[in-house]
Every structure is written in structure tokens, then in C-alpha cells.
Amino acid sequence: MLSDLKQWEIIEHGAEGKGRRELHRIYEFKTFEAAFQFMSAAATRIVSAQDHHPRWENMYKRVEVWLSTFDLEDQISDRDLKLARSLEQLWEELDEWKFDIS
């Protein structure tokens, strides 16, 4: 499932097979502004177009992302994989702002 998403991992919450499963990734940037630019570009160019919304958090130069599908009881779906791939593509486009420690 994650062969082309090497920096992503699957996180499980709760009892195995009965809890929430999410794709998870941490992005590190050179500046707060670059991290915010990434989130802003993702929101306007990707999230809105795909109508699929991440759970994410920005802490200074770091953006942490969790993806799952609410309609599937918080399991990972093709929509989550598509969004993860799109975020990775944006990450590559913003190369001059990033600092990857993952």
C-alpha cells in the first residue's frame, strides 16, 4: 500500500482491527512561513479539489498530517492514498523551502 509513499506510516489507535487507522507523515521546513505556505497551497490546490480533508497540525516549522476516511469509520481508503500522493508532489515542488528530517 505504501510502496510509493516511503515517508508515510500507518498508525493504529485502539484494538487491532477495531480502532482507527491513519496514514501519518511529518514534514519539516526551513521556516514557519514555508510550513504555512505548504498548508495554504495544499488547502487551495489539493484538498479543495479532492474534497477530502486531512487532520493536520502546524507547530513552528513542522506540519504533521494524519489521513483516514470518516465515512469508513476512520479507516484508510483510496482517497487517503490519493491525497498523500498529492501532498508528496506538492512537497517536491516546494523543494527550496523544505528541510526533511524524516
Secondary structure, DSSP 8 states (H G I E B T S, - for coil): --TT-TT-EEEEESSTTTSEEEEEEEEEBSSHHHHHHHHHHIIIIIIHHHT---EEEEETTEEEEEE-BGGGTSB--HHHHHHHHHHHHHHHHTGGGB----
